[in-house]
Amino acid sequence: MEKVAVEDVRVETNPLEVHSVRKPVSRALGTTDFAMNYFELEPGESFSGGLHTHHDQEEVFYVESGETTFEVGVDREEVVVGERDLIRFAPGEYQTGYNSGDERAVGWALGAPGARHDWEELESMVDCRECGEETGHATTLTEEGRFRLVCNDCGTSFTI
């Protein structure tokens, strides 16, 4: 048995610095088969920073308070997720979510299987500098804690 208070979990933001507060609760609990992250998003801040998918993991987001908007699929259909609402994404389904309200939003990102991302199974949609259009990019985390993106169409890579 493990127990932790959310306020005792250390804040760890992603390399894109798109949110002020992200607490990897599952790491503090020592889970191996389940991911759980707590977020506090100021207006305009994002859970992840961009349209992406996990080919090996489904994700559920629970909005405890405030309002968020998710862009879903490569066509970026907008879905508003309000206080006490949940939204689920199947493995391979593209999504990104952000605080679309005027007040802070508090939410949770839950994922399974796995407590950590398998970076080889993560794909981001970004503008390719060589192709000149938005394409799928393999996404890895560098030793320096930055994201390395490689275009699936032409192989061009860059680090952010």
JOFENMO-V187548 format. One record per residue. N is the residue number from 1. PHI is phi in degrees with one decimal (* if undefined). NEAR is the number of other ideal C-beta (glycine too) atoms within 8 Angstrom. Layout:
[[N PHI NEAR] [N PHI NEAR]]
This chain:
[[1 * 2] [2 -129.3 5] [3 -137.3 4] [4 -149.1 9] [5 -95.5 6] [6 -53.8 8] [7 -66.4 4] [8 -90.8 6] [9 -81.1 12] [10 -69.6 5] [11 -73.4 8] [12 -135.7 6] [13 -90.5 9] [14 -81.1 9] [15 -59.7 8] [16 -80.3 8] [17 53.9 6] [18 -97.8 10] [19 -147.2 13] [20 -86.0 8] [21 -130.2 10] [22 -137.0 11] [23 -119.6 13] [24 -76.8 10] [25 -63.4 12] [26 -62.5 11] [27 -64.4 8] [28 -63.8 11] [29 -82.8 9] [30 79.0 6] [31 -70.8 10] [32 -117.3 6] [33 -117.2 7] [34 -151.9 12] [35 -105.8 14] [36 -147.3 13] [37 -125.5 11] [38 -99.2 13] [39 -129.4 14] [40 -122.2 10] [41 -113.0 18] [42 -74.4 8] [43 -50.9 10] [44 89.0 6] [45 -75.0 10] [46 -122.2 13] [47 -66.0 13] [48 -126.2 9] [49 104.1 7] [50 178.2 10] [51 -64.6 11] [52 -154.6 13] [53 -142.3 11] [54 -111.6 13] [55 -71.6 9] [56 -115.0 8] [57 -145.7 14] [58 -93.5 10] [59 -128.7 11] [60 -126.1 11] [61 -114.5 15] [62 -116.6 9] [63 -97.6 16] [64 -74.0 9] [65 -152.1 7] [66 90.6 14] [67 -139.5 12] [68 -126.3 18] [69 -125.7 11] [70 -110.9 12] [71 -96.5 11] [72 -120.6 11] [73 77.0 9] [74 -67.5 7] [75 -84.9 4] [76 58.8 8] [77 -60.9 7] [78 -90.3 8] [79 -129.1 8] [80 -84.7 8] [81 -121.2 13] [82 -96.4 8] [83 -53.7 8] [84 68.1 5] [85 -99.1 8] [86 -128.4 8] [87 -141.3 10] [88 -118.4 7] [89 -124.2 10] [90 -74.7 6] [91 -54.4 9] [92 89.0 6] [93 -90.9 9] [94 -74.0 10] [95 -161.7 13] [96 -153.8 13] [97 -132.7 14] [98 -148.9 11] [99 -77.2 14] [100 -100.1 8] [101 -94.5 9] [102 -97.4 3] [103 -118.5 6] [104 -60.7 10] [105 -109.4 14] [106 -116.2 11] [107 -151.9 15] [108 -128.1 10] [109 -110.9 12] [110 -121.9 11] [111 -140.6 12] [112 -156.6 9] [113 -79.4 6] [114 99.9 13] [115 -89.5 9] [116 -133.0 5] [117 -69.8 9] [118 -89.3 9] [119 -59.8 8] [120 -72.2 6] [121 -104.7 10] [122 -103.2 13] [123 -132.9 12] [124 -114.8 12] [125 -97.5 12] [126 -142.4 10] [127 -70.3 7] [128 -80.7 14] [129 -70.0 7] [130 -93.4 7] [131 -72.1 10] [132 77.1 6] [133 -151.3 6] [134 -72.8 7] [135 -137.6 13] [136 -72.0 9] [137 -128.8 13] [138 -64.1 10] [139 -125.1 12] [140 -130.2 9] [141 -101.9 9] [142 -80.4 9] [143 -61.3 3] [144 -83.4 4] [145 83.6 6] [146 -106.3 9] [147 -95.7 12] [148 -107.2 11] [149 -113.8 13] [150 -128.0 10] [151 -62.4 14] [152 -71.3 8] [153 -87.5 8] [154 -117.5 8] [155 86.8 6] [156 -63.4 10] [157 -126.6 8] [158 -156.4 7] [159 -117.7 8] [160 -124.0 7]]
